Amino acid sequence: MSDPTTLAARLLKGHRESIDRLDAILVYTLAERFKQTQAVGRLKAEHDLPSSDPAREADQIARLEALAEEADLDPEFAKKFLTFIISEVIRHHEKLQK
């Protein structure tokens, strides 16, 4: 008979390994996203375009909320997450404008 504590420890280890892989995917995905938004920021600065685009931002938030619902993720969490990312992108764009 298998020791329940040992089984739980193995299961926990497996879950944590999956979480670690997913965290790495998140970090690399965010890095790639910021590379793209930095290119957008440089383009906006070169052409004297505004740092933010409220209509696009609202569309993106709505799109992400819908994706979150499809993925069975709390849409409010997704909205907060994207709002934070957008604020960071705008901050970077504003730096490029100066």
N, C-alpha and C positions, 0 to 999 in steps of 0.2 A: 504494500500500500504506500502511496506517495504522501510525503509530509505536506500538509496544506500550506504551511509557512514557506516551504521551499518552492512550491508551485506558485504561490502569490509573488514571491521574490522574482522568479523567472518571468512571470507575466508583467510585473512592474518594470523590470529591466527592458523587456521588449517594447512596452509603451514608451518608456523614456528614450529609447534609441530612435523610435519613430518620431517623437517630438523633436529630438535633436536634429534629425534630417530635415524635418519640416521647417525648423527655425533657420537652418542654413539656406533652404530654398527661399524663405521670406527675405533674408538679408540680401542674397544675390539678386532677387527680383526687385527689391527696393533700390539697390545700387543701379541696376539697369534702367529702372524708371527714372531715377534722378539724372542719369546720363542724358536721357532723352529730354527731360524738362530743362536741363542746363543748356542744351542745344536750342530749345525754344526760347529760353531767356536771352541767349546771345543774339538770336535772330530778332527778337523784340527790341533789344537795346540798339542794334544796328539800324533798325528801321523806325526807331522812336515810337514804338507801339506800347500801349499800357501794360503794366506789370501783371495785372489781373484781368480776367474776363468772367465777370459774374454770371453771365448766361451759360457759358461753357461749364463753369464750376457747378452750377445748379443742375445742369444736365448730367454731369458726371456723378454727382451725389445720387440723383434719382436712379441712374443706371446701376450704380453699385448697390443701392438698397434693393433693387429688383433682383440682382444677381445673388445678394445675400439671402433673400427669401428663397430663391431656387436652391441654394446650397444648404438650406436649413441653418443659417447663421443669423443671429439677432441683427435686423436691419439698423437698429439704433446704434449698435456697436460699430457696424460697417460705416455708418454715416460719421460717427465721431472719428474713426480711424482715417477716413478719406479727408475729412475737414482738417485734421491735423497735418496730413501730408500736403494738402493744398496750401495751408498757411506757410509751411516751410518752403514750398516752391515759390510762392509769392515773395517771401523774404529774400530768397536767393535772386529772384528776378529784380527786385528793387535794388539790391547791391550792384547788380550789373548796370543798372540805369544811371548810377552815380559816376 
